[in-house]
Amino acid sequence: MRDLIRTLHRLALRPAYRILQVYWFVARPRANGVKCVVMHGDRIVLVRHTYGRRRLWDLPGGGIKRGETTLAAARREVAEELGVELTGWRELGRTDRIVNHKRNRLYGCAGLAAGEAITPDRVEIAEARWFARSSLPEPRTPWVAPFAAAALANTVQPDRA
């Protein structure tokens, strides 16, 4: 029964995302989100979602809830999407992007995984894999490379508007 509910939830995400795209086109809302660089050595986790731009590799992440700090949102999203707790969290900077007519302010965060064991949420995540920084896959979202570089270089990226 649990698998059936997950499957139905996963199937509902695609049409719900399409409806949201229409709303975003009309309303042009603003959103704040986090993108998380999950690291183990020089390797990072990238995901492909079950909805939206499904063929693109992306960093795990999601929206920041009202009253939630950037790092708290990053911890929550990584736990929800990958089933792991990270240590050494830090902020990497931000980028402002328009995606599907929605104005997104994305904050990069990075944390360290104790190992490479992950348990992706199959409702939201179609695929999650570890990649060496030197061989990140294509196609990917435009914020993967700068946030990954900042995390692995232990630097902070300047704001990009």
PyMOL commands that set and color helices and strands:
alter all, ss='L'
color gray80, all
select helices_A, chain A and resi 2-27+70-82+133-135+144-153
alter helices_A, ss='H'
color red, helices_A
select strands_A, chain A and resi 30-40+43-49+61-63+87-99+102-112+125-132
alter strands_A, ss='S'
color yellow, strands_A
deselect
rebuild
show_as cartoon
